[in-house]
Amino acid sequence: YTGGDGGCLNPILEANVTSAENDAFQASDGSMTLVGSTLPVDRNRFGARYEGIPIKRNATILETQVILTPANTITSANTSSTVRFESADNAAPFTTNSNDITNRGDEADSTCSITQWSAGTPVICNGSQLRSGLQNIVNRSGWQPGNAISVMSLQSSDTNLEVQAFESNPAQSVKLRIKLAHFDLYRIADPDE
């Protein structure tokens, strides 16, 4: 609840990776790994895909966060990662095709500063570019509630950081948290109604 006595409810949606094919790692040679216990944060790329996003077309995105859960602990983790959304009406599942992450169109880059990296303690990436990138997607003419969204990450340097993958801990896989303006969350009807 926000806005005091006259305020309105701004829903927060938290999306999770729901299957092994919805997070992937692309090595520097372009080879793809769809099944792995972690997603390395190094000169390679990783991506996460979220299915069934119940956001209305042209919804107002107030805030966007990508949440990474470290799989290991690194005491001096002072680095950054570039995080961005795939520019697509309905993001396709990841495949084993070479350079599958690189070959996807993308929205604006957002820098995620990483200063702490402790196993199990979430790292939150946010920024205006993430919000505007997601806003661009839901404003597309082909966007409709229930479509899929992918987020991708790439680094310019090698690190020993590793992110939890769906395969090792579904509850700690890469998450997407979205705060919407009032009435912009689409309610998918219960088939029993």
N, C-alpha and C positions, 0 to 999 in steps of 0.2 A: 504494500500500500504506500502510495506517495502522495504528497500534496496537501496534507492537513485535512481539515474538515470538509473542504470542497474537492478533495483530490480524487483520483481515479486509480484503478488497479492496472498496473503495467505488468503483463504476464512475463515470466521468465521460462524459457524452454531450454532444457538440457538434453542434447542429443548424444547418443553413444554409438560406438561402432558395434554392429550387431552380428558380424560373421567374420571368419578368417579372411575372406576375399575383400573385405572392406577396409583393411589397412595393408599397406605395401611399402616395400623398400626398393629403391632403384640404386644399383651400384654405379660407380663411375664409368664402367664399360657399357652401361645401358641395360644390363641384365636385371630382371625383376624377380623379387622374392615376395610371394604372397603368404607364405607360411613361415613364421619365425617367432621366437619368444620375445624379441626386442626389436626396436627400430633405432638403428645407430644415428647419432647426430654428428655427422662428419661431412666431408665434401660431397656426399651423396644426397639423395632426396628421399623423403618419405611422404606418404599421403594417408589420409583417413577419409572415409566416405560415410555419410549419414543418410539413411533411407527414410522415406515417409515423413518429411518435414512439413508440419501442419501450419504453414505460414501463408496468409492470403497474398495474392498478387498486389503489388504496390503498397504493401504494409510498411509502416514506419519502423525502422530498426533504430533503437535507442542506444544499444550497447552490444558489442560482440566480444566474446572471449574464447580463445582456444586454450584448453587446459592439458598440459603434458604432465604425466606422472613418471618421475625418474625410476628406472629399474636398478640403478646403481648409485653409489655415493662418490662424488668427486669433491675434494676439499677446496680446490681453486678453480671454480667453474666460470670464471669471468669471460664470457663469450656472448655472442648474439646469433640469432637464427632469423632467417627471412620466412615469414608465414604469409600465405595468400590463398584466396579461393580460386577454384577452377571456374572459368567463365563459361558456364553452360546452363541451359534451361533445366536439364535433368542429368546430373553427372552419372556417367556410365561406370559400371564396376571396374576395378583394376584388373589387368590381364597380365600374362607373362610375355606379351609382345615387348620387344626391345624398346627402351626409352618411353614406356607408357606414361610416366609422370611428366617427363620433359615435353612430350608431344601434345600435352593438353594446354589449351589457352588459359590465361590466368588474368585475374584482376590485379589491382595495385598491391605492391609489396608493403608489408608491415614488419617493422623490426621488433623482435622479441629479445629483450635484454635478459640474459641469464647470469645471475650473480650467486645464486645458491642452487645446489644440486644434491639433494639427499633422497635416497631411496624411499618411495612411498609418500613424499611430501610434494603436492602439486605445485607446478610452476604455471602461472597465468600469463598468457600472451594477450595483450589487447592493444588497441590503438585506433585512431580515427580511420586509418586505411582499411583495417579489418571491417569496421562498421560500414564504411562506404562501399567496400567490395561486395559485401553481402547485400547492401541496399541495391546495388546495380543488378545483382542476380534476381532478386524478387521483383524488380521493376521490368524485367525482360518480358516481351510479349508472350513467350512460350512458358513462362513460369506458371505453375499451378500448385495448390496445396497437395502435398503427398509426394512431390518430386524429391530427388536426392541432391545433396550438396557434398562437394569434396573440398578439403583443405589440404594444401601442400606445403612442405617445409624444405628449405635448402640452406646450406651453409657454405661459407667461403673458405673455411679452414677445417682441419681435422681436429676432433676432440675424442675423448673416451666416454662421452655422455651417451646413455642409452635410455630410450623411452619405452615404457611398458607397451607391449603389443596385445591385441585381443587374445591371441593364443595362450599367453602366459597368465593373463589376469584381465578378463573382460571388463570387470568393474573399474579397472585403472587404465584402460586403453584411452587413447586421445579423445577428449570430450569437446563438444561445442556448446557454449552457453550463449543464449540470445535473449536480450530484453527487448520487448516489443511495446509499441503504443497500445493503449486500450483498444479492444475489439479487433486486433489484427491477428489473433491466433484463430486458426480455422478449426472448428470442432468437427471431427470425422464422426459421422453418425454410427451408432451401435447397430449392427445388423439385426439385433433383436427388438429394436424400437419400431 
